[in-house]
Amino acid sequence: MQAAPGDPTTATATRAPSALPSTLFVRPPTVSGALRALEELLMRRGQRTARRNAWTAVLEDRRRARDRREAQHLLEAAAAPGPRAT
């Protein structure tokens, strides 16, 4: 006995194999998704500039901290009694 044409048990066996897995589902693009992608494309350069500026600020803060430490050592050495090495 053959199964009825609408029988779901034989529908998968007779279907032609696909290159894509059956679990793959691609959503149609939405307006918000398109706007998000456009924003990412436009802001990419700005984000790079912001990161570069932030890293420059970090390096500048480190340089100022090193200068403060050196100045502090010089002030302590000048204030200390005893022979001065110059």
N, C-alpha and C positions, 0 to 999 in steps of 0.2 A: 504494500500500500504506500502511495506517495503522500507526502505532506501537502497540505493546502498551500496555494501560492502566497498567501499572507502570513504563513506560519513563521514566527521569529526564529525557530530553531534552525531552519535551513537558510535563512536570509544571509547569515554571515558566511556560510560555506560557499554560496554561489556568487557572492560579491567579488568583483575583481580586486586583487591586492593593490593597495595604494602605497605610494612612496612615503607618505606621511603617516605617523601613527594616528590611530583613531582618537586618541586622547588629546591630541593637539587641537586647541581651539584658538583661533585668532579673532580677537574682538575688532569690530569695525572702529576706525578712529573716531574719537569724540572731539568736540570743539575745545573742551578744556585740555585734552591731551595734545591737540595741535598747538594751542597757545603755549602750553608748557614746553613743548619741543622748540617752538620759535623763540621763547624767552631764553632757553638754555643756549641756543645757537647764538643769539645776540649778546648774551651776557658772558659768554665764554672768555672773551678777551678781557672784559672788565674784571672777571674773577681772577684771571692770571695777574693782572695789574695789582689787584688788591692783595693777593698773596705775596707778590714781590715787595710791595710797600710794607706789608706786615713783617716780612723777614728782614728788610732793611731796618725797620724800627727796632727789632729784637737785637740786631747786631750793634746798632747805635746805643741801645741801653747797656749792652755788655761793655762797650768801649767806655761809656761814661762811668760805669761801676768800677772798671779797672782804673780809670783816672782818679776817681774818689779814693780808692784804696791807696794808690801811690801818694796822693796828697796827704792822706791821713798818716801814712808812715813817715813822710817828710816832716809833718808838724810834730809828731811824737818824738822824732829824732832831734828836732830843733829844741823842743821843750825839755828833753832829758839832760840832767847834769852830767858833766864828764867831758872827756875829750871828744872833739868833733872830727869825724872823718869827712873830708870834702873831696 
